[in-house]
Amino acid sequence: MDYSELGRTGLQVSRVCLGTMTWGDQNTEAEGHEQMDYALDAGINFWDTAEMYSVPPKPETQGSTERIIGTWFKASGKRDKVILASKIAGRSPMSWTRENESMTRHTKAQIDEAVEKSLKRLQTDYIDLYQMHWPDRALRVFGGMTYADYPMDFEPFEDILANLGRHVEKGNIRHIGVSNESPWGVMRFVAEAEKHGLPRIASIQNAYSLVNRVFELGLAEIAMREDVGLLVYSPLGQGYLTGKYQNGALPAGARKTLYNRLQRYEGPGADAAISSYLALAAELGVLPETLALKFCDSRPFVTSTIIGASTMAQLKIDIDAFQMEWTSDIEKAVEALHYAQPNPCP
C-alpha cells in the first residue's frame, strides 16, 4: 500500500480510502465490520463516512454508518490505527438530521450539534478529518455544468472556519476539509484561513472519474499549488464503469436496481463514452474497474481514491486494482478517448 500526505497536516493516508456509505442499508453491521477488518489488514488506514450516511438519505437510516463504525471501534480497540474522515451536511431540507431546524446549514449551533452527535455515534473523542459535505451556499454540486443565478445568502467563510476551529482547539476535530466545492469556494476558504489564522482546509472530496474530469478545469491547479489534494469519490461512476449496467442491465442488489438514483451517468454521450472505456479495458486485458481506479490513482493532484463495495468480492477487486502499472501507452489511449468525448457525466 502506498501513502500520501493529507494536505499540510503531516498525516500519511493510504492511497486507497475505504468508503462506507452502503453500511446500514445495503450492508449489515456484520458486513461493515468484515470490510473494515479486511481493509485494515490490506494497509488501508483511511476511512470516509458522513453524518448523512447511509445513502440514499432518509430518516430511518441517517447516522447508521457512523454507528457501525463506532461499534467496530469499541469491539476491536483499533481506533488509533485509523485516520477517520466524516462530514457535516450542507444546505438542504434534511431537517431530520437536526433537533429543531427546518434545514441543515453551517451555522455555529448546527456545527456544534453535528460534531457532538457524530462523536457519540462513532464512539470516539476525535475525528481526524471533518469535511463540509457540500456548501452552505445554494450551489449546483451534484451533476451538471450550467451556471445558475446563485443567491447570496450563506454563512460567511470566516465564521464557518472559526466555528470549526473551536472544535479543533477542543480536540474534537484534528483537521478540516471540503467536499463538492467549487474553485471559488476552495480559494475563499484558503484565503480566509490564512488571513485570520484559522484552520486551513486539507482536502477536497469531489466526484472524479474517466467520464467526469471537470475537476481538472480549475480545481486541479488549486489542489497542487495550495496542497489541498483531491479525495476522489465515485471513481467507478457509481458502478457504470464496471460494465454491470451495460445494455440496460439491472443486476439484483445493485444501486441502480434498488434506488434508481444514478441519472448523472445516463445523459447524452454517457453510454458511448462508458462503452469506449470498457472496450479499452478489454483490449488491455484488465478488469474495467482496474482501469478506472488506477486512472484516478495516477493523477498527481489526487491524495486518495475512495472505494465502496457492497460485497467482499468487489472490495478485493477494487483494492487489487491499485497494483496495476500505469504506462504512457495507457495514458495516451485514455486521453484519446477523453478528447473524443470529454466529461459526459459532470
ABEGO torsion letter per residue (X at the ends): XBBBBBEAAGBBBBABBBBAAABGBABBAAAAAAAAAAAAAAGBABBBBBAAOBOBBBAAABGAAAAAAAAAAAAAGAAAABBBBBBBBBBBABAAABAABABBBABAAAAAAAAAAAAAAAGBABBABBBBABBABBBBABEEABBBBBBABBBBAAAAAAAAAAAAAAGABABBBBBGBBAAAAAAAAAAAAAAGBBBBABBBBBBBAABAAAAAAAAAAAAAAGBBBBBBGAAGGGAAAGAABGGBBBBGBAAAAAGAAAAAABBGAAAAAAAAAAAAAAAGBBAAAAAAAAAAABAABABBBBBBABAAAAAAAAAAAABBBBAAAAAAAAAAAAABBGABX
